[in-house]
Amino acid sequence: MLLEIAEIDVRPGSEPAFAQAMRGEGVGLLASCDGVISVQFGQGVEHASRFAFNVVWTSLEAHEAARKLDAFARFRNLFGDLAIGGTMHHFEMDAPVAGSSA
């Protein structure tokens, strides 16, 4: 299982448009890619112009293959003109263990 943690910085003032695009269509497009187990999306508390995606993939190979899909291209096109930077990290993960509040 692969965890992708992506942070995207958007132009100040474009936060509402970015959030609407991601919540309206973007997260669904990303989640529809083969190999995606789950997607979480959120906006920064300390930095409102920073957004994060936590995407759990079945494998690194599935993630790499998804980058060639139409749905992934459509996802990226939703924010291409709003993004001004960001980071992406990938981690091989063990199976999750539920906590006491799950």
C-alpha positions in Angstrom: 0.0 0.0 0.0 1.3 3.4 -1.0 0.5 6.7 0.8 0.9 9.8 -1.3 1.0 13.1 0.7 0.7 16.1 -1.7 0.6 19.7 -0.6 -0.4 22.3 -3.2 0.1 26.0 -2.7 -2.3 28.2 -4.6 -2.3 31.9 -5.5 -3.6 34.0 -2.6 -7.2 34.9 -3.3 -7.8 31.8 -5.3 -8.5 29.5 -2.3 -12.3 29.5 -2.7 -12.1 28.6 -6.4 -9.5 25.9 -5.8 -11.5 24.3 -2.9 -14.7 24.4 -4.9 -13.0 22.8 -7.9 -11.5 20.0 -5.8 -14.6 19.3 -3.8 -16.9 19.7 -6.7 -15.1 17.5 -9.2 -11.4 17.0 -8.5 -11.5 14.6 -5.6 -14.0 12.4 -7.4 -11.8 12.3 -10.6 -8.8 11.4 -8.5 -10.8 8.7 -6.6 -12.0 7.2 -9.9 -8.5 6.3 -11.0 -7.7 2.6 -10.9 -5.6 1.8 -7.9 -7.0 4.4 -5.6 -8.1 3.1 -2.2 -9.0 6.4 -0.6 -8.6 10.2 -1.0 -8.7 12.9 1.7 -8.6 16.6 0.9 -8.2 19.6 3.2 -7.2 23.2 3.5 -4.4 24.4 5.7 -5.2 25.9 9.1 -2.0 27.9 9.5 -1.7 28.7 5.8 -5.0 29.0 4.1 -3.4 29.0 0.6 -2.0 25.5 1.2 -4.1 22.4 0.5 -3.3 18.8 1.1 -4.3 15.5 -0.5 -3.7 12.1 1.2 -4.1 9.4 -1.4 -3.8 5.7 -0.6 -2.9 3.7 -3.6 -2.7 -0.1 -4.0 0.9 0.3 -5.2 3.5 2.6 -6.7 2.9 1.0 -10.1 -0.8 1.8 -9.9 0.0 5.4 -9.1 2.4 5.7 -12.0 -0.1 4.1 -14.3 -2.9 6.5 -13.2 -0.8 9.5 -14.3 -1.5 8.4 -17.9 -5.3 8.2 -17.4 -7.7 10.8 -18.8 -9.3 11.2 -15.3 -5.9 12.1 -13.8 -5.2 14.6 -16.6 -8.7 16.2 -16.0 -7.9 16.4 -12.3 -4.6 18.2 -12.9 -6.2 20.6 -15.4 -8.7 21.8 -12.7 -6.0 23.5 -10.7 -3.1 24.1 -13.2 -3.6 27.9 -13.4 -4.2 28.2 -9.6 -1.2 26.3 -8.2 2.0 28.1 -7.5 4.0 25.3 -5.9 3.9 22.3 -3.7 5.5 19.1 -2.5 4.7 15.4 -2.9 6.0 12.5 -0.8 5.3 8.8 -1.1 5.5 6.2 1.7 5.2 2.4 1.6 2.7 1.7 4.4 1.7 -1.2 6.6 -2.0 -2.1 7.0 -3.8 0.4 9.2 -4.7 -0.4 12.8 -7.9 1.1 14.1 -7.7 3.4 17.1 -10.0 3.5 20.1 -12.1 6.2 18.6 -12.6 4.6 15.2 
